[in-house]
């Protein structure tokens, strides 16, 4: 059953500083969207239970050029980020549950706002995410402490005002102990988020819980605590991996195997792993019966320059993952992903717009090579054999 994402339409109606952003820091046709009746019937679900679709996307990384674009889209008065997402809005808003990754922190009201290397984004980003239909964002990244504790506080406050849940950074110890609690169909969904580091910035004095750092034992303990608190589905967002590397690195592979192998009784502790950080799309893989997206790539970012100083178009390529969950046939079993899809996307830095590549190609745009490259990477660890397909 489609959720209340019509709010997005209402909200919309109401690497270099000079252009390039320097940042070091199966081949079948698209598949049809799953209908609500299909979701409810999937897997012989228990009476009264409803399945749901979850979509997730990559890094929202407002470089200086992105901030300028939002200023232009607002007519020079304020900042409007919603138009950048228009090309992928239908994918996001038609899902029952949508998760983003907010990589940067927000600056003070009125600015100043900055891009790389120490990001302070306009808080209007949160309104753009809400208008697009996002329900929750992971906020743990290597840039979470770019503006210290104040940046964390401003960011979470802006997301609260926009009505977007968040996890991965916190203003209080109590907040740090809680996942983002979400609802998908009749399922209670818990989202947790962690990052590999904070670019050398120390945790704020007196706030060791300000950012969740990757620690396998802590992630498992948090997932089990969420399950004990009533979570039917546990989603873990991880800011990890090696920048500009198409293949997942050894840490991703090892941690992914460990997390998906963790069980309480016969039930896995974690139901989905969503990766960000590498700036390029990486593979999807089903490990120990659980889907891992090693890297979704950047969703919103300026023209990207890799570590060699060269412009690298891969930095504006990515995917949106879409997972259809079905209720368990019997109490105590896991909610199963009955359909796993990826939607290839690209950020057009000339137009300042996110592009659903399949929709654009269907409309006559010449993006086939980019779409096919993303598909090749995503399916590079044999995910097609486990049922992953390319969605519209």
Secondary structure as GFF3:
##gff-version 3
##sequence-region A 1 392
A	DSSP	alpha_helix	7	13	.	.	.	ID=ss1
A	DSSP	beta_strand	20	22	.	.	.	ID=ss2
A	DSSP	alpha_helix	36	41	.	.	.	ID=ss3
A	DSSP	three_ten_helix	42	44	.	.	.	ID=ss4
A	DSSP	beta_strand	52	60	.	.	.	ID=ss5
A	DSSP	alpha_helix	64	73	.	.	.	ID=ss6
A	DSSP	three_ten_helix	82	88	.	.	.	ID=ss7
A	DSSP	alpha_helix	89	93	.	.	.	ID=ss8
A	DSSP	beta_strand	97	102	.	.	.	ID=ss9
A	DSSP	alpha_helix	124	132	.	.	.	ID=ss10
A	DSSP	beta_strand	136	138	.	.	.	ID=ss11
A	DSSP	alpha_helix	148	162	.	.	.	ID=ss12
A	DSSP	beta_strand	165	167	.	.	.	ID=ss13
A	DSSP	alpha_helix	173	176	.	.	.	ID=ss14
A	DSSP	beta_strand	180	184	.	.	.	ID=ss15
A	DSSP	beta_strand	187	195	.	.	.	ID=ss16
A	DSSP	alpha_helix	216	228	.	.	.	ID=ss17
A	DSSP	beta_strand	233	239	.	.	.	ID=ss18
A	DSSP	alpha_helix	250	261	.	.	.	ID=ss19
A	DSSP	beta_strand	263	264	.	.	.	ID=ss20
A	DSSP	beta_strand	267	268	.	.	.	ID=ss21
A	DSSP	beta_strand	272	276	.	.	.	ID=ss22
A	DSSP	beta_strand	284	287	.	.	.	ID=ss23
A	DSSP	beta_strand	290	293	.	.	.	ID=ss24
A	DSSP	beta_strand	298	300	.	.	.	ID=ss25
A	DSSP	beta_strand	303	305	.	.	.	ID=ss26
A	DSSP	three_ten_helix	313	316	.	.	.	ID=ss27
A	DSSP	beta_strand	317	326	.	.	.	ID=ss28
A	DSSP	beta_strand	336	348	.	.	.	ID=ss29
A	DSSP	beta_strand	353	356	.	.	.	ID=ss30
A	DSSP	alpha_helix	357	362	.	.	.	ID=ss31
A	DSSP	alpha_helix	368	378	.	.	.	ID=ss32
A	DSSP	three_ten_helix	383	386	.	.	.	ID=ss33
A	DSSP	beta_strand	389	390	.	.	.	ID=ss34
###
